[in-house]
Amino acid sequence: MKTTLKKLTYIILLLSLSSCREYVEIDLVGKRELKYTQDYQNMLNSSTNVLQSYYYPIIAGDDIYSTDEAYLNRLGLNDANAYTWNEYIVGDNEEDQDWAGMYKQIYLFNLINEEVMNSLEGTENQKRNVLAQAKVHRALNYFYLVNMYAKQYNAATAASDLGVPLLTRPDLYAPLDRKPVQQVYDQIIEDLTTAIPDLPIKAEWNVLASQGAAEGILARVYLQMGDYEKALQYANSVLEKQNGLVDLQAYVSSSNTYPSTLDDPEELFLKGSRISFPTLALNPDLLDLFAEGDLRDSLFTAEGDAFGTWNAFEGKGYWKHRIITTNATVTNGPTVPEMMLIKAEVLARNTNTFKEALPVLNELRQHRFLAEAYKPLDMDSQRDILYEVINERRRELMAKGLRWFDQKRLANEGFIGTKTRTFKGETYTLEPNSNRYVFPIASKYIVLNPEIKQNPR
């Protein structure tokens, strides 16, 4: 019994053995166990089950910064620990909600993988489609987990670097040792590539997995791995399927008509932060990157006093998720602009194609500026173009938490310097390649499961 409780507590799938069936039951006609193919699809249709991902990478990344003591004092203890890259994020007896939430979802996806092909009243194609959707969700969760709780992917050491527990079946007694980073990446790639044939080219709703979603995640994965040829291959494939951009000029005088996340043509696969409606103070260094007439600045940021009497702060904060109430979460799933930026970065890294990155950047930027302020980029230096791509990623993907992953992967190329923050009179420093770029595993899980090794601090 002690071993069982250790396993359950660590993964945070269920609070006790008696809750197992309650957790996997859904209320369709009365209450009953999962039985029909549609039951499993309904699990994937529920934003409560699948939408939320992480939060700590958002506030740890250098997009977020404040010197306002009132703002900093409002941070909860765990958030403050992530903000200051502390040795530990959560207390000895606390759950890491980022870790717990994503593993709880993985349990659901594993359950679907295990059972859906034997469900009733579904065609073979319908069952395979639900199975494929679950694989895509699982792959994205593992991509986030391995990039939060393990070292940056390095082909030379990935086979030995500790990754995260890799659970692919709904087995509460599965070994919980950390698999190598390479093995986790291999599983992610296998899930996505085997899912693609059974997915629609484009889903009816962007909360559902599609070929474009799976390929968009693969483009991310290969970019993070430094396999630029494959990153470009998948980014191009996505853009052939979906390439719509929102023209921000259309919303200058009526920002409250901005598309909801469900209707946003740029969202390939909708995922959001664990915390809904967060108040995120933006780094002045980030704000300085916006040129005059860049509507991402005027539409997607706001002065601190716009956040209400109790949340006001000095400086500016991220506003895109507050433009309309239906967009109350900061999205972080793959998007059309992200695919364009992956394409531009790969082109910019190649001495034969670096100038081809400029038209890609200009197409995106043309949808982001006032017409009278827009000026096409025109530069000849490969290094300058690559810098511009990295800066454009920061502008376009601000506050999503993806910057934290960029900081890790770009650390050895001179794009990322030493970061410092002052919190309650103490200065904190984060150097490139620091161990603090790898989040600690909650000590509670390690105490209960000694096979889990802590990350160096």
C-alpha positions in Angstrom: 0.0 0.0 0.0 2.9 2.4 0.8 4.4 1.8 -2.6 1.0 2.4 -4.3 0.6 5.7 -2.5 4.1 6.8 -3.4 3.3 6.2 -7.1 0.0 8.0 -7.0 1.3 11.0 -5.0 4.2 11.4 -7.4 2.3 11.6 -10.6 -0.7 13.3 -9.0 -3.1 11.5 -11.2 -5.5 10.6 -8.5 -5.7 11.2 -4.8 -6.4 7.7 -3.8 -7.0 4.3 -5.4 -10.8 4.7 -4.8 -10.8 7.8 -7.1 -9.5 5.9 -10.2 -12.8 5.1 -11.8 -14.4 8.4 -10.7 -11.7 10.3 -12.5 -12.1 8.5 -15.8 -15.9 8.6 -15.8 -17.8 11.3 -17.6 -21.4 12.4 -17.3 -23.1 11.6 -20.5 -26.5 9.9 -19.9 -26.4 9.6 -16.1 -23.0 8.4 -14.8 -21.2 5.4 -16.3 -17.8 4.2 -17.3 -16.2 5.0 -20.6 -17.7 2.7 -23.3 -18.3 4.4 -26.6 -15.8 6.0 -29.1 -17.6 9.3 -28.6 -16.9 9.1 -24.9 -13.2 9.3 -25.6 -13.7 12.1 -28.1 -15.7 14.0 -25.5 -12.7 13.8 -23.2 -10.6 15.5 -25.9 -13.3 18.0 -26.6 -13.3 19.3 -23.0 -11.1 22.4 -22.6 -11.0 21.6 -18.8 -9.2 18.3 -19.7 -6.8 19.4 -22.3 -6.3 23.2 -22.6 -4.0 24.2 -19.7 -0.3 23.6 -19.8 2.4 25.6 -17.8 2.8 28.8 -16.0 6.3 29.0 -14.5 8.2 29.4 -17.8 6.2 32.5 -18.4 7.3 34.3 -15.3 10.8 32.9 -15.3 11.5 34.1 -18.8 13.0 37.5 -19.5 9.8 38.8 -21.2 8.5 39.4 -17.6 10.2 41.9 -15.3 9.2 44.6 -12.8 10.8 46.9 -10.3 7.5 47.9 -8.8 7.5 46.6 -5.2 3.8 46.5 -5.0 3.6 44.2 -8.1 6.4 42.0 -6.8 4.9 41.7 -3.4 1.6 40.4 -5.0 3.5 37.4 -6.4 2.6 34.2 -4.6 5.6 32.4 -2.9 5.9 29.8 -5.7 5.6 32.4 -8.4 8.2 34.5 -6.8 10.5 31.5 -6.6 10.1 30.9 -10.3 10.6 34.6 -11.0 13.9 34.7 -9.1 15.1 31.3 -10.4 15.3 30.0 -6.9 16.8 26.8 -5.8 13.3 25.4 -5.3 10.0 26.5 -6.6 7.5 24.8 -4.3 7.8 23.9 -0.6 8.7 20.4 0.7 5.1 19.2 1.0 3.7 21.1 -2.0 2.7 20.0 -5.5 4.3 21.5 -8.5 1.1 22.5 -10.3 2.8 22.7 -13.8 4.2 19.2 -13.4 1.1 17.8 -11.8 -1.4 19.3 -14.3 0.5 18.0 -17.4 1.0 14.5 -16.0 -2.7 14.3 -15.0 -3.5 15.1 -18.7 -1.0 12.5 -19.8 -2.9 9.9 -17.8 -6.0 10.8 -19.7 -4.2 10.6 -23.1 -2.7 7.2 -22.1 -6.1 6.0 -21.1 -7.4 6.9 -24.5 -4.4 5.3 -26.2 -5.1 2.1 -24.3 -8.8 1.8 -24.7 -10.3 3.7 -27.6 -9.5 1.0 -30.3 -11.8 -1.4 -28.3 -14.6 1.1 -27.8 -18.1 0.7 -29.1 -20.2 2.3 -31.9 -17.3 4.0 -33.7 -15.8 3.2 -37.1 -12.2 2.1 -37.4 -11.3 5.5 -38.8 -13.0 7.4 -36.0 -11.2 5.3 -33.4 -7.8 5.9 -35.1 -8.5 9.6 -35.3 -9.2 9.8 -31.5 -6.1 7.8 -30.9 -4.1 10.1 -33.1 -5.5 13.2 -31.3 -4.4 11.8 -27.9 -0.9 11.2 -29.2 -0.6 14.8 -30.3 -1.7 16.1 -26.9 0.7 13.7 -25.1 3.6 14.7 -27.4 3.1 18.4 -26.7 3.0 17.8 -22.9 6.2 15.8 -23.0 7.8 18.5 -25.1 7.0 21.1 -22.4 8.0 18.8 -19.6 11.4 17.8 -21.0 12.2 21.4 -21.8 11.2 22.6 -18.3 12.7 19.9 -16.1 15.7 18.7 -18.2 18.7 20.2 -19.8 18.6 21.7 -23.3 18.7 19.1 -26.0 22.3 18.3 -27.0 22.9 15.6 -29.5 26.2 14.7 -27.9 24.8 14.2 -24.4 21.0 13.6 -24.9 21.4 9.8 -24.5 22.7 10.3 -21.0 21.1 13.5 -19.8 18.2 12.9 -17.4 14.8 13.8 -18.9 11.5 13.1 -17.2 9.4 10.1 -16.3 8.0 8.7 -19.6 4.6 7.1 -19.1 2.8 5.8 -22.2 0.2 3.6 -20.5 -2.3 4.3 -17.8 -0.3 2.1 -15.4 -0.2 3.4 -11.8 2.6 1.0 -11.0 4.9 2.0 -13.9 8.5 2.8 -13.1 9.0 6.5 -12.4 12.7 6.8 -13.1 13.7 9.7 -15.4 14.3 8.5 -18.9 17.1 10.1 -21.0 16.3 13.3 -22.9 16.9 11.5 -26.2 14.3 8.8 -25.3 11.7 11.4 -24.4 12.3 13.3 -27.7 12.1 10.0 -29.6 8.7 9.3 -28.0 7.5 12.8 -28.9 8.5 12.4 -32.5 7.1 8.9 -32.8 3.7 10.0 -31.3 3.5 12.9 -33.8 4.7 11.2 -36.9 2.4 8.1 -36.4 -0.5 10.4 -35.6 -0.4 12.5 -38.8 -1.9 9.9 -41.2 -5.1 9.6 -39.1 -5.7 13.3 -38.6 -7.6 15.8 -40.7 -5.5 18.4 -42.6 -7.2 21.1 -40.6 -9.5 20.5 -37.6 -13.0 21.9 -37.4 -12.0 23.6 -34.1 -8.5 24.6 -33.1 -8.8 22.8 -29.8 -8.7 19.5 -31.8 -5.6 18.0 -33.2 -4.9 18.1 -36.9 -2.1 17.4 -39.3 -1.1 21.1 -39.1 -1.0 20.9 -35.3 1.2 17.8 -35.3 3.5 19.2 -37.9 3.7 22.5 -36.1 4.8 20.7 -32.9 7.3 18.8 -34.9 8.7 22.0 -36.3 9.1 23.3 -32.7 10.7 20.0 -31.7 13.3 20.0 -34.4 14.1 23.7 -33.9 14.8 23.0 -30.2 17.0 20.0 -31.2 18.9 22.1 -33.7 17.8 19.9 -36.7 17.1 22.9 -38.9 16.4 21.0 -42.1 13.5 19.1 -40.5 12.3 22.2 -38.7 12.0 23.9 -42.1 10.4 20.9 -43.7 7.6 20.8 -41.1 7.1 24.5 -40.9 6.7 24.7 -44.7 4.2 21.8 -44.6 2.1 23.6 -42.0 2.1 26.8 -44.0 0.9 25.0 -47.0 -2.2 23.9 -45.0 -2.8 27.0 -42.9 -1.3 30.5 -43.4 -3.9 33.0 -42.3 -2.7 36.1 -40.5 -4.7 38.6 -38.5 -4.2 42.2 -39.9 -3.9 44.2 -36.8 -4.8 47.4 -38.6 -8.4 46.2 -38.7 -8.7 46.5 -34.9 -7.0 49.8 -34.2 -10.4 51.6 -33.6 -12.3 48.5 -32.3 -10.0 46.2 -30.4 -13.0 44.6 -28.8 -13.8 42.9 -32.1 -10.5 41.0 -32.1 -11.1 37.3 -32.9 -11.7 35.0 -30.1 -9.0 32.3 -29.6 -11.4 29.7 -31.1 -11.9 31.8 -34.2 -8.3 33.1 -34.6 -6.9 32.0 -38.0 -3.4 32.0 -36.6 -4.0 29.4 -33.9 -3.0 26.0 -35.1 -3.6 24.1 -31.9 -5.1 25.9 -28.9 -3.3 25.5 -25.6 -3.1 28.0 -22.7 -1.3 28.9 -19.6 -2.2 27.1 -16.3 -3.2 30.5 -14.8 -6.1 32.2 -16.4 -6.1 36.0 -16.7 -2.6 36.5 -15.3 -1.2 40.0 -14.7 2.2 40.0 -16.5 4.5 43.0 -16.2 6.6 43.3 -19.4 10.4 43.8 -19.5 11.4 47.3 -20.7 14.0 45.5 -22.8 11.3 43.8 -24.6 9.2 46.9 -25.0 12.2 48.7 -26.5 12.2 46.3 -29.4 8.9 47.6 -30.7 9.3 50.3 -33.4 6.9 53.2 -33.9 3.7 52.0 -35.4 4.0 48.4 -34.3 0.5 47.6 -33.3 1.5 44.7 -31.1 2.7 47.4 -28.7 -0.4 49.5 -28.8 -2.9 46.6 -28.9 -1.3 43.8 -26.9 0.3 45.9 -24.1 -1.2 48.3 -21.7 -0.2 50.7 -19.0 -0.1 49.2 -15.5 -3.1 51.3 -14.3 -5.3 49.6 -16.8 -5.2 46.3 -14.8 -7.5 47.7 -12.1 -7.0 49.3 -8.7 -5.8 46.2 -6.9 -3.5 45.0 -9.7 -2.1 48.3 -10.9 1.7 48.7 -11.3 4.3 50.9 -12.8 5.3 50.1 -16.4 3.3 48.2 -19.0 1.8 44.7 -19.0 0.7 42.0 -21.5 -2.9 42.8 -22.6 -3.7 40.5 -25.6 -5.6 37.9 -23.4 -7.6 40.8 -21.9 -8.8 42.5 -25.1 -12.0 40.4 -25.1 -13.2 38.3 -22.2 -13.3 35.0 -24.2 -9.5 35.2 -24.5 -8.7 35.1 -20.8 -5.8 32.8 -21.2 -2.3 33.3 -22.6 -2.1 30.8 -25.5 1.1 28.9 -26.1 0.2 26.3 -28.8 1.8 26.4 -32.2 0.6 29.3 -34.5 1.0 30.4 -38.1 3.3 33.3 -37.1 5.5 30.9 -35.1 5.8 28.6 -38.2 6.8 31.7 -40.3 9.4 32.6 -37.7 10.8 29.0 -37.6 11.1 29.1 -41.4 12.8 32.5 -41.3 15.2 31.4 -38.6 16.3 28.3 -40.6 16.7 30.3 -43.8 18.7 32.9 -41.9 21.1 30.3 -40.5 22.1 29.1 -43.9 24.8 31.1 -45.8 23.1 30.3 -49.1 19.5 31.3 -48.1 19.8 33.9 -45.3 18.4 36.8 -47.5 15.3 34.7 -48.1 14.3 35.1 -44.5 13.5 38.8 -45.1 10.4 38.3 -47.3 9.1 35.9 -44.6 9.6 38.5 -41.9 8.2 41.3 -44.0 5.0 39.4 -44.8 4.4 39.0 -41.0 5.4 42.5 -40.1 3.2 44.0 -42.8 0.2 42.6 -40.8 1.5 44.1 -37.6 2.1 47.7 -38.4 0.1 50.8 -39.3 0.3 51.1 -43.1 1.9 54.5 -42.9 4.6 53.3 -40.4 5.5 50.0 -42.0 8.9 49.8 -43.7 10.2 46.5 -45.2 13.3 45.2 -43.6 16.4 45.4 -45.9 19.8 44.3 -44.6 22.7 42.4 -46.1 24.5 40.9 -43.0 23.6 37.3 -42.2 24.2 37.9 -38.5 22.0 41.0 -38.6 19.2 39.1 -40.2 19.4 36.3 -37.7 19.4 38.8 -34.9 16.3 40.3 -36.4 14.6 36.9 -36.5 15.3 36.3 -32.9 14.0 39.7 -31.9 10.9 39.2 -34.0 10.3 35.9 -32.2 10.4 37.8 -28.9 8.0 40.5 -30.1 5.5 38.1 -31.8 5.6 35.3 -29.1 5.9 37.6 -26.0 4.6 36.4 -22.7 3.8 32.9 -23.9 6.6 31.3 -22.0 8.3 30.1 -25.2 11.0 32.7 -24.6 12.2 30.6 -21.7 12.8 27.7 -24.2 14.5 30.1 -26.6 16.8 31.3 -23.8 17.9 27.8 -23.2 18.6 26.8 -26.9 20.2 30.1 -27.8 22.5 30.3 -24.8 25.7 29.4 -26.7 25.2 31.7 -29.6 25.6 35.1 -28.0 21.9 36.0 -28.2 21.3 35.5 -24.5 23.3 37.4 -21.9 23.3 37.2 -18.1 19.9 38.1 -16.5 19.5 39.9 -13.2 16.4 40.6 -11.1 16.0 42.4 -7.7 13.3 41.0 -5.4 12.8 42.3 -1.9 16.2 43.9 -1.8 18.1 40.8 -3.0 19.6 40.5 -6.5 19.3 37.3 -8.4 21.5 36.3 -11.4 20.9 33.8 -14.2 23.9 33.1 -16.4 23.6 31.4 -19.9 23.6 27.6 -19.4 23.1 28.0 -15.7 21.6 25.0 -13.8 18.8 27.3 -12.9 17.5 27.0 -16.5 16.4 23.6 -15.5 13.5 23.7 -13.1 13.8 21.7 -9.9 11.6 18.6 -9.3 9.4 19.1 -6.3 11.1 17.6 -3.3 7.9 15.9 -2.2 8.0 13.7 -5.3 11.7 12.7 -4.7 11.1 11.9 -1.1 8.3 9.6 -2.0 10.1 8.2 -5.0 13.9 8.0 -4.4 14.5 6.6 -7.8 13.9 10.2 -9.1 17.1 12.2 -9.2 17.0 15.9 -8.5 18.4 18.4 -11.0 21.7 20.0 -10.1 21.1 23.4 -8.5 
